[in-house]
Amino acid sequence: MRIKSQYCKRVPVEKGTTILYEKPFAYVVRLAVRDERCDHCLRSGKLSKCSGCQYVYYCDRNCQKESWLIHKTECTNLKKISPRVVPDAARLMARIIIKLNQGGADEVSYYSKTNFRKFKDLMSHYSDIKKDTKRMEHFTSLCGVLLEFLGETLMPNTAELIGIYGRICINSFNILDLNMNSIGVGIYLGASMIDHSCKPNAVVVFEGTTIIVRTLVDLPFLDWSQMKISYVDLLNSNKDRREELHNLYYFWCNCEKCKQADSIAEAATCPNSSCASPCLIEDDKCEKCSVKLSEDFKKSFREVTDFTTHHLEKMKTMAYLDVSKICLKKQNGILHSLNMQYVRTLDTAFIAAVNLEYWEDAELYSKELVSGYLLYYGEMHPLTGLLYLIMGKIKLHLRKLKQALEVLKKASAVLMITHGDKHTVVREELRPLLYQAIMEATNSNDCNDIA
């Protein structure tokens, strides 16, 4: 399979350039949304069950036909084990096994005119996986599922299975919807060669199952060995990011961002209300105003941190506004406004308020959230652009038309770089909102300059 990558010569590459556009080698829709998303194209909408397995859903016969090459093998097996469900990792492994048995080992993905990768070229970290107790326990449980699901005939030997499992662990991408929520997991042969940095010069977005890699900065020329994306959520402290990368990918990140001090990620706010400077809880006083950090204040800080950690973990899959408000109340006057936990809590409160259509609350939280996003994600990041986009929607709801137009222009400046003018987010979300804001602001004479 040839993938689109037009920048192969030593010519300047502007930020906002698509350097890779690739379909997956193998992928699955996430179990949590399998009845909400087409098993082939991952779109939502009116879906119909596969009449054979009664397990997967499709938009129409065309999507079902396109999926049949792989699904025809799993269809019977899904019906055989019904009503039990197959975990995402087991189903992805099964699909890769099926594809390799159909000659998929010879499939190539070009990331330049002359350079390509096959599935066997993906790193498996075989020896690291074998020494990783948790992953080997997971692998053993998956093998039990696979044996029952596929049967002995299709099952590779143990060494091959560990190799496939390792390649999934190290190389899989979360397939994201327009709101950057994970709806699937996929293996992309070309994109998997891009290394990690916590300060990346490229970003990954998706259009359906297609992965799109776009540059975030101007480059003198395209050097694939220097292209970096982020493998993990950047809304984390240096310590937590590095530990996550080591646990998941077996390397310690030493990028520019990780080498910088990030004490503010775990900072307390100064007890002196007129100072509000970030303070290290291990210090005895504020470096700026010299007010003492009492033992009672330090105790409160640790209690609030533990309380927040507990509730953020519980809200990983669902944001609750009441719980978020309780956390924010406890954090007030204790955690600094750029403390990573405070920003995360604001994020959950914002998401919950938007879901409930509590627009005044959502507007308040979004305004406070911007500085945290700019610190942790940076100005040119899909999530920063989407935050501005949602802020624009909220302000339109509240009839703050001039403010809506201003923030939507900020969204446009980011999303045109991270997504591009042909992406669904820009075509079907951003542009209609900008048009609405301009028209309504014009009609209400609420904006003097709408150029």
URSULQUI-V8957 format. One line per field, one symbol per residue. ss: DSSP state (H for helix, E for strand, - for the rest). psi: psi as a letter, one per 40 degrees, with the letter a starting at -180 (. if undefined). burial: I if it has 24 or more other C-alpha atoms within 12 Angstrom, else O. A space follows every 50 residues. Layout:
ss->???
psi->???
burial->???
This chain:
ss->-E-E--------E----EEEEE---EEEE-HHH--------------EE- ------EE--HHHHHHHHHHHHHHHHHHHHH------HHHHHHHHHHHHH H--HHH--EE-----EE-HHH----HHHHHH-HHHHHHHHHHHHHHHHHH -------HHHHHHHHHHHHHHEEEEE-----EEEEEE---HHH-EE---- -EEEEEE--EEEEEE---E----HHH-EE--------HHHHHHHHHHHH- -----HHHH---HHHH-EE--------EE-----E------E--HHHHHH HHHHHHHHHHHHHH------HHHHHHHHHHH---E----HHHHHHHHHHH HHHHHH--HHHHHHHHHHHHHHHHHH-----HHHHHHHHHHHHHHHH--- HHHHHHHHHHHHHHHHHH-----HHHHHHHHHHHHHHHHHHHHH------ -
psi->hhihgegdigiihiiehhehhhiidiiiiiddedeeihedeeiiahiiih ecefdiiidaddddddedddddddddddddeieiihiddddddddddddd deeedehihheadehiiideeihefdddddehdddddddddddddddddd iddehiidddddddddddddeihhhiadefiheihihhdddeehiiiegi eiihiigbehhhhiieihidihhdeehhiheihegiidddddddddddef ihhfidddeihfdddfiiihdheedfihhheeidihddeeihgidddddd ddddddddddddddedehhhdddddddddddhediieehddddddddddd dddddefgdddddddddddddddddddidgiddddddddddddddddefg dddddddddddddddddddieeiddddecddddddddddddddefehdhe .
burial->OIIIIOIOOOOOIOIIIIIIIIIIIIIIIIIOIIIIIIIIIIIIOOIIII OOIIIIIIIOOOIIOOIOOIIOIIIOIIIOOOOOIIIIIIIIIIIIIIII OOOOIOIIIIIIOOOIIIIIIIIIIIOIIOOOOOIOOOIOOIIOIIIIII OOOIIIOOOOIIIIIIIIIIIIIIIIIIOIOIIIIIIIIIIIIIIIIIII IIIIIIIIIIIIIIIIIOIOOIIIOOIIIIIIIIIIIIIOIIOOIOOIIO OOIOOOIIOOOIIIIIIIIIIIOOOIIIIIIOOOIIOOOOOOIOOOIIOI IOOIIOIIOOIIOOIOOOIIIOIIIOIIOIIIIIIIIIIIIIIIIIIIII IIIIOOOOIOIIIOIIIIIIIIIIIIIIIIIIIIIIIIIIIIIIIIIOOI IIIIIIIIIIIIIIIIIIIIOOIOIIOOIIIOIIIIIIOOIOOOOOOOOI O
